[in-house]
Amino acid sequence: MAAELRRQREQKEREEAVEAELQRRLEAAKEAWLREQEEKWEAEKGRLRTEWQKETEAQVAEREAQMHRDFEAKQQALVEEHEATLERTVTAHQEELHAGFDAAKKVFQDQIDFWTKKCEQMEQEVEAAKTRKSMEAMQHAKSQVQLVQLCQAEAEGRFVLAHSEEVQHLSTVHEEAFALQALIHQWLQMQQTSEWEAAQQEQDSLYKATVAEHAVERQRLQAAHDQAKAEWRAASEQVVAVGEQSAKREEELLRGFEAKQQALVAEHERKMAEHLNERTKSVTVIETEHASKLEGLQRTHSQVIWDHEKTARQQQQQLEALKQQLEASKTRNQELERHLQETGQAVAGQQKAEQAVDQLKREFSQQMTQMQEEIEARQEQRARALRDLKAELLDELTSPRAEAYTLDDAASADPRRVLEEPDPWEIVSYTHTKYNDDVDQMVRTMKATLIDTETVARQDIVEAEEGHWPTSAAVVVRAAEETRRDIRAAESQQWLCVMEQFSLQYQEVLVVDEARDRRALHDQRAAAVKC
């Protein structure tokens, strides 16, 4: 009886300890979660304030940069237009120069064609003179042909010079053409005067001098050819001598290689004989060591057999002890089956708790859906209000009252006032996103807390089933239900706080948005009057 009372008292103390531990864990989790949410919200407010200031400064800087870019674009357009005008002027001047050059080129080409035909005609006359005139007449015709070719080369040289200087002024090209034409006319007149005979004699003397120079050059080339041929013969003889010396050197190297190879073979045979003798000695030593090791292994084998028999006797004793433990385990299994029947009720209670959690999740999802529908309805209401505002603005701009808006009123409108305030619907979007993130974080935290509590409860049930300490499954189920009830209450309270905070922020955004719409309407009227 005393043992039963002591067991009940210990069981009650353990149940109270479990309840106290669960309550402590729940309070610690709630305080940590609330403290974490408060710190996150303070940090988020500071970050929002900093981002709003940075965005305002960035908008002002962007507007100034846009004005600077517009000015640079206009300046660049003026520069490009001026460059295009200059390019058109230069192109027209170049086309005029090219036209003049083409005309001069045509004149030169006509002169070249004329002298080409004249040269062909004289060549034909030379060919005819070969059969009906003397050698003197043929020399005279050849000198005339050479003179004509000289004139043609001079004309071509002047044409090439004129082509390289095509960028000069058109007047210079015309002057060179007129000078060339005068030179050709003067040369034609020389054929009718006595100077033609002197020029012919000079050409004959030049031709004879050229023939003499060619003969001297031919003799010099022949001498150089003979010298090169002699050098080539000497080099060939030297190559033959070098080849004979190389053959002798190769034979000597081959004889030396064969001698070295024979010496290496003899050295290898000597080393192989020494290695064979050493290997024979090593085999003898190894056989002796193997015999001694074999004796040692036989002794070790006998010792192992004796140890094995001793181990078999010990295992037989252990088997008897295990049989006794098996009987004790059967008795303990019967006790565990009785404990399992008791814990069946705990499992049923746990299923009820899980059903309650599922119901809580469904209610939370319905609240989220309802909140999303309210947000969408307010967004639709704002869009409709904006459309009405635009229509009203259009009516006011087209009405006679818009003419009463003066330029002084437009000058008094500071466009940077709009930039000094944040976009309210950006705040709405960010607040909505932040609200969703807070709700998701809250759900994850509650799920983690619930999972931890259920894990502790299941561990307690397992320990109770294993018999480490006697307890009642009903106590564990009751603690789990209390934990879920506390979590549900904390969740409802946090939901109300978040909803209230979001409502206040949404009202502030609507007020800011309304003020901005009024200022935007004022600025649009000013812009319309300026236009």
Residue pairs with C-beta under 8 A, 6 or more apart in sequence:
7 470
10 469
10 470
11 469
11 470
11 471
11 472
14 469
14 471
15 471
15 472
15 475
18 460
18 471
18 475
18 476
18 479
19 475
19 479
21 456
22 453
22 456
22 479
22 482
22 483
25 452
25 453
25 456
26 449
26 453
26 483
26 486
26 487
29 445
29 449
29 452
30 486
30 490
33 442
33 445
33 449
33 490
37 438
37 441
37 442
37 494
44 434
48 430
52 422
55 422
56 419
56 420
56 421
56 422
59 419
60 416
60 419
63 415
63 416
63 419
96 170
97 166
97 167
97 169
97 170
98 166
100 170
100 173
100 174
101 162
101 166
101 170
101 173
104 162
104 173
104 174
104 176
104 177
105 159
105 162
105 163
107 177
107 181
108 155
108 158
108 159
108 162
108 177
108 180
111 155
111 180
111 181
111 184
112 152
112 155
112 156
112 159
115 148
115 151
115 152
115 155
116 152
118 148
119 145
119 148
119 149
119 152
122 141
122 144
122 145
122 148
123 145
125 141
126 138
126 141
126 142
126 145
129 137
129 138
129 141
130 138
139 204
140 200
142 207
143 200
143 203
143 204
143 207
144 200
146 203
146 207
147 199
147 203
151 184
151 187
154 183
155 180
155 184
158 176
158 180
161 176
162 173
162 176
162 177
165 172
166 173
190 196
190 199
332 467
335 467
336 465
336 466
336 467
339 464
339 465
339 467
340 465
342 472
342 473
343 461
343 464
343 465
343 473
345 473
345 474
345 477
346 461
346 473
346 474
346 476
346 477
349 473
349 474
349 477
349 480
349 481
350 454
350 457
350 477
350 480
353 454
353 477
353 480
353 481
353 484
356 481
356 484
357 450
357 484
360 484
360 488
360 491
364 443
364 491
364 495
367 495
368 439
371 499
375 432
378 506
382 425
382 513
386 517
389 517
389 521
393 521
393 524
393 525
396 402
396 525
397 524
397 525
397 528
402 525
402 528
402 529
405 525
405 526
405 528
405 529
406 529
407 529
407 530
409 526
409 529
410 526
410 527
410 529
410 530
413 522
413 523
413 526
415 523
417 519
418 516
418 519
418 520
418 523
421 512
421 515
421 516
422 512
424 509
424 510
424 512
424 513
424 516
425 509
425 513
427 505
427 509
427 512
428 506
428 509
431 502
431 505
431 506
431 509
435 498
435 502
438 498
439 498
442 491
442 494
442 495
442 498
446 487
446 490
446 491
449 483
449 487
450 483
450 484
450 487
453 480
453 483
453 484
454 480
457 476
457 477
457 479
457 480
460 471
460 476
461 473
461 476
463 469
463 471
464 470
464 471
464 473
464 476
